[in-house]
Amino acid sequence: MKAHRFRRGLLVQLAGLGDLVMAMPAIDALLDHYPDTKWTLLTRPAQARLMEGRNVHVVTMPWPPKAYCLWQQLSTVWHLRRCRFDLALHLYSAGSKKGEWAIRALFRGIRAGISIGRVNKEQVLFDVNWDESQLTSKHEVDLNLGLLSVLDMAPPYTVPTINVFENMSARVEQHLASVFSDEMPLAVIFAGGARRTRHWPIENYMEVIHYLRSLNMGVCIVGSSEQSEDTMQMSADDPLVINFAGRLELPELAALMKLSKIYIGNDSGPSHLAAAVGVPSVVLFGPGDVDRHCPRGEGPVRVACFKVDCSPCYLEQCSHHTCMRSLTVEMVKAQIEETLSELALQ
């Protein structure tokens, strides 16, 4: 496609937190390449504040389509249609027939001048359908960047970055100062995630916390309010293990991660956030696809996993959960030790 000037552009990323983080290099490349375009990002409500500091207007909408939020979705699509976008890009791929139907209906409703998106082989969802199977790399970051070749772009970014603002850091530091000494290094732990099949057992995380405390590190547990029972169990009986679950918005969570020495967590959105702010990370993979979804960041990212024949998979439930149950505490501790040793040499 020859170079164009676009007056209004729409970026659509309605997948989860980690997927939005992995779309950041493509988003930043578009903002830089088309500085005069008025960009809008359509994403989920919980992820809106992740875009603070970027020159993009954020519109939110619940996703995927559900009966209880249908009116809100229709209203949002009508609003976007009235914006008369010259260009709309979909920074994800539809992995199911239901997803194909939803994305096709969304883009037809918005009715941009031209729509561009990632597809798998025979899918036809947009005006320009970029077949992601043509790319050697299967990583989400690279697939989003590959899509931009339709616009004759060669993006300079390959690693997601997230802005951490001084006011957020100051707020988090003030809270930490009431618990930890200035000299105490901090570890952040995330034991949750939307898919239960990707959860490492809580009792294993408790052993890791005990190990970190033996190194005289303070521990901050993060997660959603729905995890309160698990996180309370993990933080019980030790005043230097603080439970932040359900208490931090995304900018504050990013600031906490930025202030920490190491992050340990399941394969989920917060692990991508940690890598993007540059904190050295140990990410626990089970059924997830490491080649496609391994977090990227400026700091070192280590993966702890136990290979099984049925991985990767996207099941909501599993009868044996071999991949996560076979990932031992010693295997995770080894990755933590290597990360801390590497930091000590710097």
GUDRENRO-902864 format. One line per 10 residues: number of its first residue (from 1); for each residue x negated, y negated, z of N, C-alpha, C. Coordinates in steps of 0.001 Angstrom, whole numbers, plus 500000, padded with zeros to 6 digits. Last residue first. Layout:
% residues N
NUM> X:Y:Z:X:Y:Z:X:Y:Z  ...
***
This chain:
% residues 346
346> 473834:507016:537839:473937:505784:537034:473393:504579:537792  473867:509146:539497:472666:508954:538696:472680:507645:537914  476400:509153:540553:475279:508850:541456:474000:508585:540703  477914:510022:538398:478038:508629:538833:476871:508227:539725  477179:512704:538351:476872:511858:537191:476942:510397:537581  478295:513516:540764:476839:513586:540582:476401:512703:539419  481006:513199:540216:480393:512379:541268:478868:512385:541141  481295:515169:538193:481625:513763:537935:480945:512853:538947  480575:517508:539517:479801:517072:538350:480050:515592:538059  482595:517588:541483:481187:517492:541870:480330:516990:540714
336> 484873:517922:539866:484735:516732:540709:483274:516513:541078  484344:520434:538778:484457:519275:537887:484309:517967:538664  484387:521945:541142:483167:521909:540331:483176:520717:539379  487021:521663:541960:485960:521055:542769:484662:520952:541970  488234:523262:540000:488493:521816:540029:487418:521100:540830  487235:525770:540715:487030:525259:539360:487226:523747:539319  488171:526026:543327:486731:525957:543089:486422:525420:541699  490916:526263:542929:490401:525080:543614:488908:524925:543343  491632:527615:539628:491328:527694:541052:490843:526365:541613  494044:528454:537557:493095:527355:537713:492802:527205:539209
326> 496088:530212:537659:494739:530776:537517:493652:529711:537596  498316:528622:537721:498013:529418:538923:496605:530011:538863  498327:527580:535137:498078:526696:536274:497729:527473:537541  498657:529911:533518:497642:528907:533192:497308:528018:534389  500868:531372:534485:499512:531890:534636:498457:530803:534465  503613:531230:534815:502797:530040:535105:501325:530411:535291  505828:533016:534629:504577:533458:535266:503621:532313:535605  508068:531897:533487:508274:532962:534459:506996:533355:535197  508736:528481:533102:507853:529594:532782:507974:530642:533880  510459:525753:531511:510323:526710:532600:509434:527857:532141
316> 510090:524267:529265:510500:523552:530472:510389:524445:531708  507366:524749:526998:508514:525277:527737:508812:524405:528960  505387:524281:525175:506187:523142:525631:507457:523602:526329  501942:525354:525036:503374:525580:524913:504110:524392:525511  498673:526266:523698:499643:525342:524301:501097:525779:524105  498990:529334:525539:498816:527875:525577:498239:527402:524246  498970:532047:525562:500241:531398:525246:500167:529869:525304  496430:532906:526374:496830:533100:524978:498082:532318:524597  494629:530515:528377:495515:531676:528243:496016:531733:526801  492043:529009:530214:492575:529346:528895:493443:530605:528952
306> 492321:526646:532564:492128:528089:532454:492822:528531:531168  490620:523499:533151:491702:524322:532614:491306:525792:532634  489766:520224:533509:489743:521497:534218:490909:522325:533692  487910:517817:531827:489114:518645:531807:488860:519927:532586  486788:514499:532394:486524:515941:532420:487850:516688:532498  485720:511524:531190:486943:512294:531416:486585:513777:531321  483930:508547:532026:483924:509986:531719:485252:510644:532065  485399:505447:530707:484704:506239:531709:484730:507706:531333  486958:504682:528612:485565:504231:528601:484740:504974:529642  489027:507450:527476:488750:506223:528196:487284:505869:528116
296> 491695:509694:526834:490474:509036:526383:490285:507758:527177  493182:512853:527697:493030:511402:527877:491685:510902:527361  494282:515193:525310:493265:514898:526321:493111:513382:526469  496129:515986:523380:496555:515072:524435:495517:514804:525513  495074:517733:521456:496000:516680:521036:496206:515599:522096  493438:519500:522784:492944:518864:521557:493811:517688:521140  495106:520418:524850:493943:519584:525159:493470:518831:523926  498364:520717:525292:497409:520847:524186:496247:519888:524421  499557:522322:528349:499393:521210:527417:498293:521462:526397  499580:524328:530242:500245:524588:528968:500042:523489:527929
286> 497104:522878:531713:497616:524235:531696:498247:524519:530351  494618:520679:533026:495456:521123:531909:495862:522575:532101  493776:518015:534951:494088:519439:535032:495074:519821:533930  491072:515820:534812:492464:516054:534422:492701:517553:534323  489214:513517:536367:489294:514966:536216:490758:515295:535989  487539:510465:535510:488751:511251:535727:488507:512743:535554  486450:507187:536207:486065:508587:535934:487179:509529:536372  488421:504535:534907:487995:505271:536095:487570:506687:535699  489386:503015:532761:487961:503288:532851:487499:504046:534072  491936:502651:532038:491356:501572:532850:489885:501836:533148
276> 492352:505047:530647:492380:503781:529905:491830:502614:530714  492371:506992:532639:491281:506987:531654:491196:505641:530945  494780:506244:533916:493510:506232:534636:492330:506164:533667  496647:506698:531866:496474:505351:532404:495128:505236:533114  496457:509445:531620:496076:508602:530479:495842:507163:530930  497465:510117:534105:496098:510515:533769:495585:509730:532562  500131:509214:534021:499155:508516:534853:497706:508903:534569  501334:511226:532138:501095:509824:531820:500070:509120:532682  499513:514388:532492:500722:513563:532441:500329:512110:532231  498073:516908:533849:498236:516459:532464:499571:515717:532355
266> 497300:515844:537229:497865:516745:536228:497876:516094:534849  494173:514418:538526:495613:514524:538322:496008:515515:537242  491942:512268:540065:492229:513674:539807:493731:513821:539618  489459:509757:539810:490884:510100:539701:490989:511587:539406  487102:507784:541640:487440:508954:540844:488943:509176:540882  486940:505304:542809:485702:505903:542314:485986:507074:541391  489227:502515:542246:488838:503815:542790:487552:504324:542147  490147:500268:541031:489370:500088:542256:488823:501396:542810  491711:501239:538983:490503:500496:538633:489578:500341:539838  493883:502248:540408:492983:503161:539719:491650:502492:539401
256> 495041:499834:541247:494550:500793:542232:493555:501758:541597  495749:498758:538739:494783:498058:539590:494197:498993:540638  497668:500611:537888:496440:500431:537107:495359:499750:537936  499588:500132:539860:498964:501449:539762:497660:501362:538982  500296:497531:539189:499666:497791:540484:498972:499143:540492  501466:497913:536650:500281:497050:536794:499553:497269:538117  503632:499809:537368:502505:500189:536521:501293:499247:536644  504361:499592:540907:504715:499438:539500:503457:499669:538666  504504:501730:543736:503701:500901:542841:504339:500812:541457  505903:503536:545261:505705:502186:545818:504985:501234:544872
246> 506022:506199:544565:507241:505410:544467:507100:503978:544909  503300:507012:546619:504310:507517:545685:505577:506676:545743  501179:506487:548232:501713:505363:547463:502855:505791:546538  499882:507544:551139:500905:507938:550180:501504:506700:549512  496535:508030:552048:497670:507113:551957:498607:507536:550833  494461:509186:554313:495132:509696:553103:496450:508947:553004  493630:508349:556723:492854:507895:555565:493280:508588:554275  495137:509570:558683:495391:508143:558413:494630:507601:557212  496593:512606:558419:495294:511970:558188:495535:510508:557819  499103:513813:558646:498080:514070:559684:496704:513488:559392
236> 500091:514079:555204:500377:514213:556638:499098:514393:557452  499923:514009:552488:499311:512904:553227:499501:512999:554736  501288:516209:551484:499879:516051:551153:499182:515008:552018  503874:515737:552365:503170:516916:552844:501662:516772:552620  504448:513499:550852:504415:513372:552313:503682:514556:552931  504479:514624:548324:503413:513685:548666:503331:513446:550164  506769:516292:548437:505443:516859:548191:504344:515909:548650  508782:514367:548939:508605:515503:549845:507214:516109:549689  508577:512534:546782:508289:512111:548151:508028:513281:549093  508980:512573:544086:507987:513498:544624:507737:513294:546115
226> 510638:510541:543406:511213:511885:543406:510258:512924:543997  509010:508335:543222:509766:508500:544466:510390:509889:544557  505915:509418:541650:507253:508832:541658:507931:509074:542993  502497:508661:542585:503537:509456:541949:504859:508730:542020  499425:509042:544431:500375:508265:543639:501369:509209:542987  497375:508812:547227:498252:509700:546461:499284:508851:545738  494115:508153:547950:495395:507498:547655:496204:508430:546758  491615:508655:550331:492446:509260:549294:493767:508516:549176  488163:507967:551004:489570:507719:551245:490384:508253:550074  485499:510213:551659:486229:509393:550701:487652:509180:551199
216> 483733:511951:552928:483996:510630:553501:484613:509676:552476  483740:514458:552079:482741:513593:551451:482872:512152:551932  485945:515435:553293:484654:515891:553822:483492:515106:553230  487867:514361:551632:487703:513752:552955:486385:514195:553592  487623:516146:549513:487282:514736:549323:487067:514025:550651  488583:518503:550779:487214:518433:550262:486770:516979:550086  491223:517767:551279:490345:518110:552415:488880:518030:551984  492062:517525:548611:492058:516353:549492:491140:516595:550688  491888:520199:547833:491032:519203:547180:490943:517944:548037  493880:521284:549428:492498:521722:549619:491523:520738:548984
206> 496069:519982:548296:495752:519726:549695:494334:520178:550022  496126:521119:545778:495777:519700:545909:495411:519369:547352  497019:523646:546541:495684:523488:545956:495217:522043:546049  499582:523101:547403:498626:523603:548387:497194:523534:547859  500817:522393:544989:500557:521362:545994:499520:521836:547013  499660:523743:541876:500290:523923:543182:499858:522874:544214  500038:521567:539063:499152:522443:539840:499758:522571:541230  502453:521290:536546:502070:520966:537916:501124:522021:538481  503524:521842:534138:502175:521287:534129:501686:520929:535528  506107:522587:534529:505170:523643:534123:503726:523151:534097
196> 507494:520271:534973:507087:521062:536138:506066:522131:535764  507007:517306:533393:507158:518736:533127:506616:519534:534310  506427:514798:534494:507795:515088:534056:508031:516578:533841  504428:514752:537501:504598:514763:536057:505989:515214:535674  502036:515059:540176:503370:515213:539599:503362:515280:538087  499809:514370:541581:500161:515793:541559:501506:516055:540888  497103:512356:541546:498463:512432:541015:498820:513897:540817  494876:510514:543535:495387:511832:543156:496831:511718:542684  491890:508697:543773:493330:508648:543493:493754:510019:542992  489467:507894:546181:489912:508832:545153:491420:508691:545005
186> 487024:505464:547121:488409:505936:547062:488602:506928:545926  484413:504826:549526:484877:505076:548154:486254:505735:548166  484013:502369:551963:484549:503705:551715:484987:503868:550261  483215:499804:552516:482199:500713:551989:482770:502069:551577  485392:498523:553646:484928:498070:552339:483971:499070:551695  487694:500931:555063:486577:500003:555162:486106:499642:553758  491287:501070:554748:489952:501584:554462:488897:500505:554698  493551:499564:555650:493408:500999:555950:491955:501459:555837  493606:497017:554814:494231:497279:556118:494059:498729:556556  492589:497098:552287:491718:496604:553350:492288:496863:554739
176> 494744:497823:550707:493719:498822:550997:492845:498405:552167  496105:495382:550522:496736:496520:551182:495696:497566:551575  494226:493862:549149:494702:493411:550454:495335:494564:551234  494016:495245:546749:492869:495193:547653:493284:494786:549059  496505:494680:545608:496198:496052:546000:495034:496075:546991  496204:491916:545206:497320:492424:545998:497038:493831:546504  493985:491816:543535:493928:491175:544850:495023:491705:545765  494959:493111:541266:493843:493699:542002:493768:493128:543413  496897:491270:540502:497299:492621:540881:496204:493295:541697  495328:489055:539913:496336:488941:540969:496816:490300:541436
166> 493696:489994:537820:493106:489687:539112:494147:489608:540220  494903:492807:535883:494843:491390:536189:494381:491138:537623  493942:494927:533439:494131:494882:534887:493888:493444:535325  494990:496312:530391:494621:495108:531119:494914:495271:532608  493638:499221:528995:494764:498623:529696:494274:497411:530479  492744:500899:525986:492378:500036:527110:493647:499411:527681  491861:503849:524150:492868:502957:524738:492277:502121:525875  489562:504028:521518:489772:504304:522938:490819:503346:523485  489116:503154:519028:489403:504583:519149:489701:504979:520591  489253:500385:516783:489426:500921:518132:489713:502426:518090
156> 489243:499341:514253:487961:499404:514966:488054:500091:516321  490984:500760:511411:490993:500203:512766:489655:500369:513486  491376:499969:508438:490358:500824:509048:490155:500323:510474  494273:499848:506371:493535:499390:507537:492516:500443:507967  496240:500175:504431:494849:499944:504026:494007:499375:505162  498577:501043:505436:498440:499592:505296:497023:499199:504888  498058:503694:505670:499116:503306:504732:499043:501809:504446  496371:503814:507780:495761:503864:506452:496776:503523:505366  497832:504034:510043:497546:502677:509573:496832:502655:508225  497831:506733:510650:499041:506148:510052:498757:504778:509438
146> 495447:507001:512021:495543:507481:510651:496745:506918:509919  496158:506085:514528:495239:505277:513729:495287:505701:512261  497783:508220:515279:498355:506878:515179:497472:505956:514354  495855:510239:515232:497010:510326:514338:497683:508970:514189  494085:509451:517240:493618:509464:515850:494780:509539:514864  495740:509752:519506:495119:508463:519197:494739:508404:517724  496378:512512:519395:497414:511495:519214:496831:510124:518879  494299:514712:517518:494518:513918:518722:495510:512790:518437  493542:516232:515430:494944:516342:515826:495244:515536:517084  491436:515569:512653:491681:515455:514091:493173:515538:514369
136> 492057:515658:509883:491311:516745:510532:491546:516741:512033  495177:514947:508371:494051:514476:509171:493376:515654:509869  497390:515998:507202:496249:515764:506325:495007:515341:507097  499462:516050:508973:498696:517292:508841:497472:517111:507947  500905:513731:508827:499795:513750:509769:498959:515025:509650  502043:512049:506180:501902:513430:506624:500674:513554:507518  504055:509330:506310:502635:509696:506340:502505:511078:506958  506455:508012:504380:506269:509130:505308:504817:509591:505235  508193:505155:503978:506868:505716:503717:506596:506756:504798  510800:505097:504908:510534:504699:503521:509175:505242:503077
126> 511391:508140:506857:511110:506715:506687:510989:506376:505196  511756:510858:506896:512452:510063:507912:512368:508565:507652  511326:513895:505921:511542:512609:505251:512403:511774:506182  509105:516666:506319:510034:515695:506904:510116:514431:506047  507231:518468:505419:508422:518276:504596:509405:517247:505163  504670:517444:507268:504861:518102:505974:506156:517697:505273  505709:515533:509745:505079:516837:509555:505540:517435:508232  504976:511990:509979:505864:513131:509764:505021:514405:509658  504937:508626:511084:504269:509919:511026:505296:511030:510841  506167:505842:509084:506058:506687:510265:505321:507982:509994
116> 507683:502800:508177:506539:503692:508008:506440:504554:509262  510000:500825:506361:509695:501618:507546:508597:502619:507215  510754:497552:505346:510093:498815:505022:509770:499535:506325  512717:495894:506490:512395:495791:505071:511715:497049:504562  514874:497823:508721:513754:496932:508427:513499:496890:506929  517254:498970:510115:517215:498516:508713:516132:497447:508475  518317:500019:512453:517510:498795:512520:517381:498140:511147  519637:502320:511500:520383:501276:512193:519635:499959:512236  517576:503779:510461:518630:503341:509553:519459:502230:510190  516171:504260:512797:515573:503404:511778:516598:502956:510733
106> 518027:505927:514210:517504:504689:514782:516986:503750:513702  518387:508124:512514:519525:507249:512810:519058:505908:513362  515795:509203:512604:516362:508771:511323:517523:507800:511552  515614:509815:515326:514717:508813:514750:515266:508295:513423  517636:511793:515585:517682:510575:516396:516826:509471:515783  516816:513805:513804:518113:513142:513616:518151:511812:514350  514357:514524:514950:514414:513992:513586:515707:513209:513368  515229:515574:517399:514411:514364:517373:514407:513719:516004  516563:517814:516478:517306:516805:517215:516548:515482:517227  514424:519207:515384:515502:518761:514505:516334:517680:515176
96> 511274:518027:516763:512426:518922:516724:513465:518367:515765  509279:516123:516915:508895:517520:516987:510040:518508:516927  508344:513265:515283:509520:513983:515778:509231:515479:515736  505540:511383:516384:506149:512282:515406:507307:513022:516053  504667:507877:516577:504861:509186:517188:505409:510099:516097  505247:505101:515938:503952:505592:516394:504104:506884:517195  506723:503684:513257:507010:504644:514317:505705:505330:514703  507174:500333:512254:506312:501508:512316:506693:502380:513502  508607:498056:510046:508806:498825:511272:507959:500081:511202  508814:494826:508611:508083:496081:508733:508427:496744:510062
86> 510492:492700:508746:509921:493024:507438:509316:494423:507443  513493:492601:510629:512064:492892:510560:511652:493205:509126  515903:491232:511636:515488:491323:510237:513973:491508:510098  517284:490952:513957:515964:490320:513888:515383:490343:512473  519518:492516:513763:519694:491069:513505:518357:490338:513438  518461:494918:514621:518870:494771:513226:519004:493299:512850  518165:494471:517318:516973:494616:516487:517308:494459:515006  520879:494407:518085:520018:493243:518314:518789:493303:517409  521612:497023:517408:522255:495891:516738:521426:494620:516890  520026:498429:519221:519813:498615:517788:520433:497459:517001
76> 521198:497576:521639:519795:497281:521352:519509:497406:519858  523780:498620:521398:523597:497170:521525:522165:496775:521182  523209:501362:521366:523837:500738:520194:523651:499224:520220  522175:501639:523979:521350:501932:522813:521910:501279:521554  524388:500988:525526:523176:500179:525629:522270:500407:524421  526092:503093:524776:526471:501702:524486:525250:500785:524541  524712:505362:525717:524939:505175:524294:525267:503730:523952  524149:506314:528210:523500:505061:527821:523727:504730:526343  525568:508664:528522:525748:507627:529537:525117:506291:529147  524726:510336:526413:526074:509756:526387:526203:508584:527346
66> 521452:509646:525121:522340:510327:526065:523683:509607:526072  518463:509767:523279:519890:509424:523304:520674:510308:524272  515490:509767:525499:516229:510041:524261:517714:509709:524393  515701:506323:526354:515453:507328:525323:515076:508627:526001  516735:502933:526783:516636:504310:527283:516484:505293:526121  514699:500248:525744:515906:501021:525485:515732:502413:526091  513302:496940:525480:513380:498284:526054:514730:498926:525767  510951:494954:523858:512371:495271:523990:512451:496705:524501  508424:492566:524079:508839:493924:524424:510358:493988:524557  506223:490935:521903:507493:490858:522622:507998:492269:522857
56> 502752:490507:522234:503848:491284:521653:505077:491133:522543  499901:490096:522930:500759:489169:522200:501860:489928:521459  499294:491263:526253:499205:491446:524808:500247:490566:524115  499875:490861:528880:498586:490387:528399:498370:490583:526914  501755:493811:529358:501432:492463:529817:500020:492083:529385  502490:496367:528772:502083:495527:527650:501727:494110:528069  503446:497588:530990:502139:498035:530521:501599:497107:529431  506006:496839:531405:504971:495998:532004:503558:496430:531606  507548:498881:530148:507462:497536:529570:506269:496746:530105  508139:501394:531024:506809:501175:530471:506570:499749:529988
46> 510740:501717:531793:509720:501879:532827:508324:501502:532349  512219:501473:529320:512203:500405:530334:511054:500517:531329  510409:502468:526327:511280:502778:527455:511160:501701:528540  510227:500199:523472:509749:501289:524320:510733:501531:525451  509332:498315:520793:510487:498995:521376:509978:500198:522161  507701:495286:520348:507535:496702:520687:508825:497215:521308  507153:492927:517822:508048:493412:518877:507752:494891:519096  505252:490201:516542:505410:491622:516815:506367:491878:517970  504967:488120:514042:505630:488141:515344:506006:489598:515642  501842:487656:512452:503100:488393:512516:503674:488329:513928
36> 499364:486594:512558:500475:485659:512326:501841:486340:512351  497579:488717:512820:497755:487782:513947:498927:486826:513781  497085:491537:511880:498183:490657:511460:498486:489650:512576  494915:492643:513170:494907:492583:511705:495983:491641:511163  495579:492566:515886:494394:491849:515398:494452:491636:513884  497853:494155:515988:497924:492786:516496:496758:491949:515987  496794:496560:514971:497832:495834:514223:497931:494377:514676  495015:497256:517030:494510:497039:515677:495506:496245:514837  496768:497611:519162:495780:496518:519212:495230:496215:517826  498146:499890:518218:498868:498646:518485:497902:497467:518485
26> 496070:501766:518102:496781:501392:516875:497523:500071:517061  495343:501890:520853:494381:501469:519833:495036:501049:518522  497907:502714:522065:497328:501385:522274:496269:500998:521238  498912:505228:521989:499228:504382:520837:498543:503021:520924  498276:506276:524434:497522:506779:523277:497841:506019:521994  500198:504933:525953:498784:504629:526157:497971:505087:524949  502471:506246:524984:502312:504813:524746:500854:504404:524932  501970:508819:525935:502054:508604:524487:501918:507124:524142  502124:508431:528699:500867:508839:528083:500844:508600:526585  504882:507714:528962:503804:506792:529322:502496:507156:528643
16> 506776:509100:526128:506411:508865:527515:505242:507919:527694  508345:507412:523313:507952:508612:524047:507471:508208:525444  508868:505272:521734:509879:505593:522739:509570:506890:523482  507715:502980:519977:507045:504031:520742:507949:504336:521938  507613:500990:517212:508521:501864:517969:507699:502961:518636  507226:497696:516316:506509:498913:516677:507425:499745:517563  507978:495408:513800:508500:496200:514917:507656:497460:515090  507356:492069:512697:507028:493492:512690:507537:494177:513950  507838:489357:510546:508251:490038:511780:507945:491524:511657  506279:488719:508285:506719:487674:509211:507099:488264:510561
6> 503451:489981:506797:504725:490317:507424:505079:489234:508437  501801:490203:503851:501986:489337:505013:503380:489629:505543  499922:493017:502666:501112:492184:502729:500994:491224:503896  497857:494885:500527:497963:494004:501691:499203:493117:501582  499378:497861:499106:498589:496640:499030:498855:495755:500243  499151:501198:500000:500000:500000:500000:499116:498752:500000
***
